[in-house]
Amino acid sequence: MWDGKPLVNSNICVIVCCHFCPWVCGCTKQMALQGPVPISLPGHPDLCFVVNGAYPASEDLAIAEETLTSCGFAKDASNVWVKSADQKRLAPATQIMGN
C-alpha cells in the first residue's frame, strides 16, 4: 500500500500463487491485496487499518471501510481515514450482566 502498488481483488489462484506463496517463501515483503486502508490518528499520521481473510479481497476492504465509518472516521481529501471533526466522544454503553 505504501509503495504505491495497486491493491488487487484477484481470484483465489492468483492470490495463492502470485501473492501468498511468494510472501511465505520470503521472495517478497509485499502482499498487494485489498484490505488495508490508510488512517491517521493524532500524533501518528501514517498508519493503516487492515482487515484480512475474507474472499474476495474486496470484502476485506468493505469491512474495513464500514468499521471505520461506524467508529466515526471519514475519508479526507487525500483518501486517508481520519476521525470526523464533528464526532463527539461518547460514553461507553452500559452493560448489564445476567444472573
C-alpha positions as a Markdown table, in Angstrom:
| # | Residue | x | y | z |
|---|---|---|---|---|
| 1 | Met | 0.0 | 0.0 | 0.0 |
| 2 | Trp | 2.7 | 2.5 | 0.9 |
| 3 | Asp | 4.8 | 1.5 | -2.1 |
| 4 | Gly | 2.2 | 2.7 | -4.5 |
| 5 | Lys | 1.3 | -0.7 | -5.9 |
| 6 | Pro | -2.3 | -1.1 | -6.8 |
| 7 | Leu | -4.2 | -3.3 | -4.3 |
| 8 | Val | -5.9 | -6.1 | -6.3 |
| 9 | Asn | -9.0 | -8.1 | -5.9 |
| 10 | Ser | -8.0 | -11.3 | -7.7 |
| 11 | Asn | -9.3 | -14.9 | -7.9 |
| 12 | Ile | -8.1 | -17.4 | -5.4 |
| 13 | Cys | -5.5 | -18.9 | -7.8 |
| 14 | Val | -3.8 | -15.6 | -8.4 |
| 15 | Ile | -3.9 | -14.7 | -4.6 |
| 16 | Val | -2.3 | -18.0 | -3.6 |
| 17 | Cys | 0.2 | -18.4 | -6.5 |
| 18 | Cys | 1.2 | -14.8 | -7.1 |
| 19 | His | 0.8 | -13.2 | -3.7 |
| 20 | Phe | 0.7 | -15.6 | -0.8 |
| 21 | Cys | 3.3 | -18.2 | -1.8 |
| 22 | Pro | 6.0 | -15.6 | -2.8 |
| 23 | Trp | 5.3 | -13.8 | 0.6 |
| 24 | Val | 5.5 | -17.0 | 2.6 |
| 25 | Cys | 8.7 | -18.1 | 0.9 |
| 26 | Gly | 10.3 | -14.7 | 1.6 |
| 27 | Cys | 10.6 | -13.8 | -2.0 |
| 28 | Thr | 8.7 | -10.5 | -1.3 |
| 29 | Lys | 7.7 | -8.4 | 1.7 |
| 30 | Gln | 4.5 | -7.3 | -0.1 |
| 31 | Met | 1.1 | -8.8 | -0.5 |
| 32 | Ala | -0.7 | -6.1 | -2.6 |
| 33 | Leu | -4.3 | -7.3 | -1.9 |
| 34 | Gln | -7.3 | -5.1 | -1.0 |
| 35 | Gly | -8.0 | -4.9 | 2.8 |
| 36 | Pro | -5.7 | -2.2 | 4.3 |
| 37 | Val | -6.8 | 1.4 | 4.3 |
| 38 | Pro | -4.6 | 4.4 | 5.3 |
| 39 | Ile | -5.7 | 6.0 | 8.6 |
| 40 | Ser | -4.4 | 8.9 | 10.6 |
| 41 | Leu | -4.5 | 9.3 | 14.4 |
| 42 | Pro | -3.3 | 12.3 | 16.4 |
| 43 | Gly | 0.5 | 12.0 | 16.6 |
| 44 | His | 0.5 | 9.1 | 14.2 |
| 45 | Pro | -0.3 | 10.3 | 10.7 |
| 46 | Asp | 1.0 | 7.3 | 8.7 |
| 47 | Leu | -0.9 | 4.2 | 9.9 |
| 48 | Cys | -3.0 | 1.6 | 8.2 |
| 49 | Phe | -6.0 | -0.4 | 9.3 |
| 50 | Val | -6.1 | -3.9 | 8.0 |
| 51 | Val | -8.9 | -6.4 | 7.5 |
| 52 | Asn | -7.8 | -9.8 | 6.1 |
| 53 | Gly | -9.3 | -13.2 | 5.5 |
| 54 | Ala | -12.5 | -12.7 | 3.5 |
| 55 | Tyr | -12.8 | -13.8 | -0.1 |
| 56 | Pro | -12.9 | -11.9 | -2.3 |
| 57 | Ala | -10.5 | -9.3 | -1.1 |
| 58 | Ser | -13.0 | -6.6 | -1.9 |
| 59 | Glu | -15.0 | -7.9 | 1.1 |
| 60 | Asp | -12.0 | -7.1 | 3.4 |
| 61 | Leu | -12.0 | -3.5 | 2.0 |
| 62 | Ala | -15.7 | -3.2 | 2.5 |
| 63 | Ile | -15.5 | -4.4 | 6.1 |
| 64 | Ala | -12.6 | -2.1 | 6.9 |
| 65 | Glu | -14.5 | 0.9 | 5.5 |
| 66 | Glu | -17.7 | 0.0 | 7.3 |
| 67 | Thr | -15.9 | -0.4 | 10.6 |
| 68 | Leu | -14.1 | 2.9 | 10.3 |
| 69 | Thr | -17.3 | 4.7 | 9.3 |
| 70 | Ser | -19.2 | 3.2 | 12.3 |
| 71 | Cys | -16.4 | 4.4 | 14.6 |
| 72 | Gly | -16.7 | 8.0 | 13.4 |
| 73 | Phe | -14.0 | 8.1 | 10.8 |
| 74 | Ala | -14.3 | 9.6 | 7.3 |
| 75 | Lys | -12.1 | 9.9 | 4.3 |
| 76 | Asp | -10.3 | 13.2 | 3.9 |
| 77 | Ala | -9.4 | 14.8 | 0.5 |
| 78 | Ser | -6.4 | 12.5 | 0.2 |
| 79 | Asn | -8.4 | 9.3 | 0.9 |
| 80 | Val | -6.9 | 8.9 | 4.3 |
| 81 | Trp | -9.4 | 7.9 | 7.1 |
| 82 | Val | -9.4 | 10.5 | 9.9 |
| 83 | Lys | -11.7 | 11.0 | 12.9 |
| 84 | Ser | -14.6 | 13.2 | 11.9 |
| 85 | Ala | -14.3 | 16.7 | 13.4 |
| 86 | Asp | -18.0 | 16.6 | 14.5 |
| 87 | Gln | -17.6 | 13.2 | 16.2 |
| 88 | Lys | -18.0 | 13.6 | 19.9 |
| 89 | Arg | -16.5 | 11.1 | 22.3 |
| 90 | Leu | -19.4 | 9.1 | 23.5 |
| 91 | Ala | -19.6 | 7.3 | 26.9 |
| 92 | Pro | -19.4 | 3.5 | 26.6 |
| 93 | Ala | -22.8 | 1.8 | 26.6 |
| 94 | Thr | -23.9 | 0.4 | 29.9 |
| 95 | Gln | -23.6 | -3.4 | 30.0 |
| 96 | Ile | -25.9 | -5.5 | 32.2 |
| 97 | Met | -24.7 | -8.9 | 33.2 |
| 98 | Gly | -27.5 | -11.5 | 33.7 |
| 99 | Asn | -27.7 | -13.8 | 36.7 |
